[in-house]
Amino acid sequence: MTRTQAIVLRTAAGWTFYIWMTRIWNIVQDPGHSTGFKVVHSALALVSVAFAVAILVITSKNRRRTGVSG
């Protein structure tokens, strides 16, 4: 994996985390949403953030294995 590929993956993971945390914060704070809506979107956020963490872990391990920092 090249450094550029790792940067793209890390940026995508960070963006996913930022977007979902912001979205969940806004959904939870909005009294206009039902409990079901909040639960479903929280589950979606959890899955998306889990994928983002997996991307970061895989990228870091791959970069370390190839012996390239960054």
SVG drawing of the C-alpha trace seen along z (x, -y; Angstrom):
<svg xmlns="http://www.w3.org/2000/svg" viewBox="-42 -19 53 26">
<polyline fill="none" stroke="black" stroke-width="0.4" points="0.0,0.0 1.4,-3.4 1.5,-6.3 -1.1,-8.1 -3.5,-5.1 -3.1,-5.0 -3.8,-8.8 -6.9,-8.4 -8.2,-5.5 -7.4,-7.3 -9.1,-10.5 -12.2,-8.5 -12.3,-6.8 -11.9,-10.1 -14.6,-11.8 -17.0,-8.9 -16.3,-9.2 -16.8,-12.9 -20.0,-12.9 -21.7,-10.1 -20.8,-11.6 -22.1,-15.0 -25.3,-13.4 -26.0,-11.3 -25.4,-14.3 -28.0,-16.3 -30.5,-13.5 -30.3,-12.8 -30.7,-16.5 -33.8,-16.9 -37.0,-16.1 -38.9,-15.8 -37.4,-12.4 -39.1,-9.2 -37.2,-6.8 -37.2,-4.2 -35.6,-6.7 -32.9,-7.5 -32.2,-3.8 -32.0,-2.9 -29.7,-5.8 -27.6,-5.1 -27.1,-1.5 -26.2,-2.7 -23.7,-5.1 -22.2,-2.3 -21.7,-0.1 -20.2,-2.9 -17.8,-3.9 -16.8,-0.2 -16.0,0.0 -13.9,-3.3 -12.0,-1.8 -11.4,1.4 -10.1,-0.6 -7.7,-2.5 -6.5,0.8 -5.9,2.5 -4.2,-0.5 -1.9,-0.8 -1.0,2.9 -0.4,2.9 1.8,-0.1 3.8,1.3 4.2,4.7 5.6,3.0 8.1,1.1 7.0,-2.3 6.1,-5.0 3.4,-7.6"/>
</svg>
